[in-house]
Amino acid sequence: MNMPVCSVQRLGMVDYQEARLIQEKLSGEVATGARPATLLLLEHPHTYTFGRRGHIENLLWDEAELERRGIAVHWVDRGGDVTYHGPGQLVGYPLLPLSPTPLLTQTTTGAPRLPQADYVGYVRRLEQMLILSLASFGLDSHQEDGLTGVWVSRDGDSKPSIPDQSPARSLDTAKIAAIGVKVNARGVSLHGFALNVNPDMTYWQGIVGCGLVGYPITCMAELLDPVPGMEAVIQAVINAFGKIFQYEMIES
């Protein structure tokens, strides 16, 4: 039996607001069946985004510092708190039809929603896809109970750029990929994942990433020598995405 097709678009460096408009347009086409499931792969200029659970106190730099460093700040409708996007980080926006049947209706508001089990399962599969991608470079990564994203264990000689702020937490685990998603009323996924390949890690000093105090953040460049190029990482993600989500990946 033939697998369904997922269209892959490599967009390069894209302004965050422009990428949001692209998502809105293409997700509408996915919802109507005018286009297949789509995976957008890109990088952003220096940007902080706050999700639906965002807290402004997790932004540590003032307006002057943000302007000096050229950082845009956006409040968006994905899940989670604040995160960073920037050059050297691979961002993926899967636009997938996750609900082939009508959505459930919330009894309190009457608004449509995706069944929670499907939503959680989708996030777990994104994590599995990233774990598989990193494994192709010899990196052993994992999921953390009760947390979203992908994490790596490091030996005692490997230090994260953003150190642990809590003495109660061990430095042997660090976050290497973040996930924040939304499933719209038509059952199509928006937003997605951000994998730290070789970004300027100092930009995480301006936020409490994902609102988690005491959780180090790392990137592939801190763990691998030589550092894989972005194109190699993109190809690994495309391959892993097809395997985990059972799509035939077609670049367009």
PyMOL commands that set and color helices and strands:
alter all, ss='L'
color gray80, all
select helices_A, chain A and resi 16-32+56-58+63-69+116-135+201-206+209-211+220-223+230-245
alter helices_A, ss='H'
color red, helices_A
select strands_A, chain A and resi 5-13+37-43+47-50+72-75+82-85+89-95+104-105+112-113+141-142+150-153+173-183+189-196+248-251
alter strands_A, ss='S'
color yellow, strands_A
deselect
rebuild
show_as cartoon
